[in-house]
Amino acid sequence: MTPGHGELSVGEVAARSGVAVSALHFYEREGLISSRRTTGNQRRFRRDVLRRVAFIRIAQRVGVPLAEVRAALDELPDARTPTRADWERLSAAWRTELDERIRRLEQLRDDFSGCIGCGCLSIDRCQLVNPGDTLGGAGPGPRVLRP
């Protein structure tokens, strides 16, 4: 693509992607997306940056840390935009971690209303579940929650 032809300004990318300009600047500083500068020092993005931004946002939405997103994008040859096959491969790799996070959240939800057994809750129920705060003697943090 020749410079200037079919490129988007940062405002156009923000409008098309639904991502704030400040977030786009952050993504660029973090090496997740790139732009070129015009002679007037304005950012210009290739159109395929929209797919990279969508990829980043979807990964963030399901809880994938930006460091992992960056590592995944860094694996793509020539800093190309992720394809459907790339997404399928990466999402399969992230699935195990996401399943584990879901399991921990379900456990937290299911055990949330009861005393977690660490002595941090000062309600009557704690004395029934953890008499004398014996579990608190093992140190701070939850003791009844399953690993």
Phi, psi and omega in degrees: 000130179285145181307135178089333183275115177075010179273162183241144173283168179298324177294321178293320178296317179300314181295317182289326185266342184077017181252137180298149178304319180299323178293321178296319176298318178298313179302321180291317178300326181277358177080018181275329176224166178219159178219171170246162179254139175282175177297336176271011178065028175265145179286142172226130183248143170292153182299330182292352175296335179298321179289321177298317179296318178298317178302313180299314183294320179295315179299317178297318183300327179267006172095013178283123180298148181301328178299321179288324177297314179300315180299319180294316180293326179294337180284343182286134181296141176055029178053034183287167178285140180299139176264176175300319179295322176299314181298317180298318179294313182291319181293328176294320179293324181279344185300317181300314179297318179294320177299319179294319178297319177298317179300315180294321178293320177296320178297315178299316179300315183291328182262000189299321186280343179266169176293135180274002171079018181253000180085002183277340181265120181263065175235160185305322184301327181301323179294332179282321182277326186224068183303134178068010180052044181298326180289331178298334178293344180277000179114176182288160175098167183291145180240339184267333181298137179285143179291000000 
